[in-house]
Amino acid sequence: MGWMRKVELFKQNLAVEPDVQHFIRLSLSAIGELGGNPFTASLALLEVGRRLRSAGAGAGYPLPVSLELHGLDVRIRCDTGHDITLAKLREDPSPGQIEQVSRTLQKSTEISDPAFLLRRNQEMARYLDETRARTERELAELQASLDARQQELHETLRQAETDPLTGLCNRRAFDMRLEMAFRRAIRQRGEPLSLLLFDLDHFKEVNDQYGHQYGDAYLNKMAQAMLSVIRQDVDGAFRFGGDEFAMLLVADHVTACDKARQVLRSMAGKVSVGIASIYPDTPATLTLEDYVRQADDALYQAKRAGRGRVICCPQNQLGCISECVIKATAT
C-alpha cells in the first residue's frame, strides 16, 4: 500500500548557491530513478528553487531541506514549513528500489571538493557575522527604545509629582515620601527624621495687594529659599498648594531649626514654621498621623504666637515635649 508509506530519501543543508543547485539536480535524478516524469518535475523545480532562495537557501544560512516519498508523491520539505509536491509516480517503487535510490542520494550529498567546502565555510561565516551584527543592532535599537520609554515614563511620573509653578514636589509626592521616610526612621531607629511645615504669613493680603503675578514670584522665592538649604538626593522640598510648604530632612531638630532659620531670613521673617523630629528613642508606637499632628500643632503655635518664627517640638528621652522658639533676625 504505497499511499501509506512515508520515506525520507535524503536531506541536505542549503548553505550556499551550489548546494541549492546540487539539491535540485539530485531531486530531478531521484524522480527519474523512481519512475517519475523528469520533464514535469523540472518545471516544478524551477518554482521550488525560487521558494527555497526566498526562504534563505544559498545565503549562508544552513537551511535544512529533504526529499521525501509520500505514497506515490515525491515531495520537498524544509524547516520553514514549505511542503511542495514535485511529481506523482506512476507505479509504487519496491522497498529495494527506494533503498538504492536513497543510498545513492545520500552518497551524492557527501561533497569532498576542498574549494567548495572552503567557499561554503566562508559563506556560512559571512552569514553568521551578518546575523550577529544585525542582532547586535536590533538589541541596541531595542535598548534605545526601552531607555526612551523609561525616560518618558520617568518624565510622566515626575510631572505628576511636581508643582507646575514652583517646580517643587507636590502633595502626592509628599505623601509617598513621608510615609516611606517615616517607616524607615521608626524601623531602623538609628536615623533621625525631621518634618518641617511652612506657612507664608499674610500671603492672601500680599497676593491681593500686589496681584497674582507678584504672588507667583513670591511663591517661587519661597521655593528657591527651601531648595537652597536641602540636599537634593537626601532631603525633600514640597508645596501642597496655596501658601503651604513642607520639607523632609534626614537630620535632627538642631539641624532642622537651623535650616528653618535660613529660610525665615530669606523670606524677611514672614514665614511661620513648625517642626517635629524622630530620634532613636522615639516610641515605636508613634503613628504617622501623630507625627504629622506634632508638626502641625507646632506650626499652629508659631502662628498663634505672632508668626514669623519657628517652633520645634523634639521628643526627648523622657517622652515629653520641649519647645524651642526661633525668630528671624536681620543679617
N, C-alpha and C positions, 0 to 999 in steps of 0.2 A: 504494500500500500504506500506508493511513493508520496501521496499527498500528506501523509502523516509525518514524513521524515524531515528533520532539520539538521543540516550538517554545515559546519564552518569549514570551507575549503582551504582558505589561508587568510592571514592577517598581516598588515604592513603599516608602518608609520610613515606618513607622507610629509616629511620634514622639508624637503627641497623639491623643486620642479621636476628633476629627473625621477624622483620617487613617484610623482603623480603619473608621469608618462609610462614608467615601468609597470605600475599597478594596472593602468588601462590596458596595456599590451597583454599582460598576464591574464586579465579578466577575459579579454577577447579570445585568447588562446584556449582558456578553460571551457568557454561556451562551445567552441568548435569540437574539443575533445569529448565533451559530454553529449554531442549530437544536436546542439542548438544551431540557429542560423546566425553566423558571424556578421552578415551584412546588416540584418535588422538590429543586432546588438551594437554594431559600430555607431549607428545613428543615436541610440540611447546613450552610448558612452560619451558622445560629444556634450550632451546635457549634463551627464554625471561629472565630467571634468570641470565644467563651469561651476556647478554647485559645490564641488569639493574645494575649488580655489576660493569661492566666496566664503566657505566655512573656515578658511585659514590654511588649507593644504598648500605646501610649497613655499610658505612664507617664513620658514624657520621653526615653526611650531610642529612638534611631532604628533600630528593628527592621526589617531588610530582608525583604520578602516578595515573591513573584512568582506570577503566574497563568500556568500552562503547559498546553500541549496535548500529551498523550502518546497518539498514535494517535487514538482516539475518546474518550479520557478527558480531562476538564478537571480539573486539579489545582492545589492551592495548596502552595507550598513556601516555608519560611522557614529562616533560617540556624540556628535552634535544632534543626533536624533533623526538624521536622514535615513530613509529606507526606500531604496529605488530598485524596481524590478527591471533587469536588463533583457531577459529573454525567457521564453517558456519552451521547455524541451518537448520534443515530440514523443519520446519514449522514456520510461523510467530507467535510469542507468543502474547497473548492478553495483553491489557494495564493493566488489573488487575494482571496478572501473572508477568509482568515486575515490577509493583509497589511493589508486595510482595517480589520478589527476591531482589530488591534494598533496601527495608526496612530491610530485614534480613542481607544483607551485611553491611549496614551502622551500624546496631547494633553490628555486629560482630567485627567491627573495634574499638569500644569503649572499649579498654583494660583497666582493672582496677587492674591488678595484681601489687601490690606495688613494688615487687622485679624487675619486668620487667620495670616498669616506672622509677625506680631508675637507672637501667642499661642504659636505653635509654638516660636519662638526663646526665649520666656520659659520654656516648659515644658522645653525642652532645657537651658537654662541652669540651671534648678532641678535637673534630674536630674543634671547634671554636678557641681553644688555638693554635692548629697546623696551622690553617688558618691565625690567627693573626701573629704568629711567621714567617710564610712563607711570608706574606705580608710585614712585617717589614724588613725581609731580602731582599726581592725584591726591596723595596723602598730604602734601604741602598745601594744596588748594583746599582740601577738606579742613586742615588745621586752621588755615587762614579764615575760612568761613565760620568755623566754630569760635575762633577768637573774636571775630566781628560780632557774631550773635551774642557771645558772652559780654562783650563790651556794650552792645545795645541793651542787653538785659540789665547790666550794671548801671547804665545811664538812666534807664527807665526807673529802676529802684531808687537811684539817687534823687531823681526828680520827684518821685513820690514821697520821699522823706525830707525834702528841702523846702524851706520857706522861700517863696519866689522873690520877696522883697529884699530880705537881708542876706540870703544865702546860708543862714544857719539851718541846723536840723529842725524839723517841725515836731509837733506834738506826737505824731505817730512814732517817729524815730526815738523821741524821748522815752515814751512808754516802754519800748522794747529794750533800749539801752539801760534804762533804770532797773528794770526787772532783772536782767542778766547780771548787772554790776552788784545789785543788792544780794542776790542769791550767792554770788561768788564771795562777797565780803563776809556774809554770815557763815558760809560753809568753810572757807579757808582760815578764817579767824586771825590771819596774820597780816592782812592788807586793809588799811583804813579806807574809808569812803566818805566823802562829804557832798551833800546836796545843797546847792545854793539857789534860792528863789529870789528873783528880782522884780521890782515893780517901779516903773518910771513915775516919779512924783508929779502930780498935776498935769499929766500928759494931755488929757482932754482939753484943758484950758490952752495949752501950748498949740495944739492942733487947731482949735477954734480961732485963736488969735492970729496965728501966722499962716494958716492954710495947710492943706494936706501935703503939698509938695515939701514944705518945711518940715512937716511932721514925719514924712517918709525919710528925709535926710537925717532927722533926729534919731529915728529908729536904727538907721544904718550906722550912725555914730556909736550907738549903744552896742550894736553887733561887733563893730571893729574893736571897741574897748574890751569886750569879752574875749574875742579871738586873740587879742594881743597878750593875754595872761595865761592861756591854756596851752597844754602840749597836744598838738593836733592828733597824734597817734595814740594818746593815752586818755585824755580828758574829752569832754564834750560840751558844746555850747548850743542852746536851743531857744527857739522863740515859739511860744504857744499861740501867739496871735495877739493883736492889740498891743498893749504895753507890758505884757508878761513875758519874762525870760527865765531861763534856768541854766545852771552849769552842774556838771558831774565831775568831781575831781578825785583822783586816786591819791588822796592826801588827808592829813589830819586837820583838825579845826584851826590850828595855828596858821598853817599854810592857806587854808580856805579863807580865813579872816584877812590875811594879807592880800590875797587875790581880790577879794571883795573891796578892800580899801582902794586898791589901784583903779578898779572900775569906777568906784564912787568919785574919786578925784578926777578921772577923765570926763565924767558927766557933771562936773561942778557941784557935786554933793546932792544932786537932785534924783537920787535913787534910794529906795528902801530895800534892804536885803535881809533875808532870813536863812540861817544855816543850821543843818543837822548833820552830825557825824557819827560814823560807826567805827568802833575800836575792837581790838581782840577780846576785851572783857564785856562787850555789849551782849546782853542776854540773847540766847538763840531763839527765844520765844518772840522776839521783836518781829512784827509783821511789816510788810512793805507799806501797807496803809498807815500804820502808826508812824513809820519813819517819815513818810511824806507829810503826815499831820504835824510832826515836830517842826519840820522846816516851815510849813505854812503858818503854824502858830507863832514861830519866831518872826516871820515876815509881818504878821498882823501886829505883833508887839512893836516892831520897828515903826510901822505906820502910825500906830496909836500914840507912840512916844514922841512924835513930832516929825517923822520922816527924815530922809537924808542921813540914814545911819544903818549900821549892821548889828543885828542881834544874833549871837551864836549860842546854840544850845548843845554843847558836847555832853555826852553821858560819861560820868566819872565811874571809878571802880565801885563806889558805894551804891550806884544805881540811881542817884538823884540827879537833878538837872541844875547846872550852874550857868548863869548868863553873863556874857561879856558884851558890852556896848561899845561900838566904834563909830565915831563920827568923822565926816570928811574934814580934812584940814587943808589949807591952801599950801601949794608947793611953789 
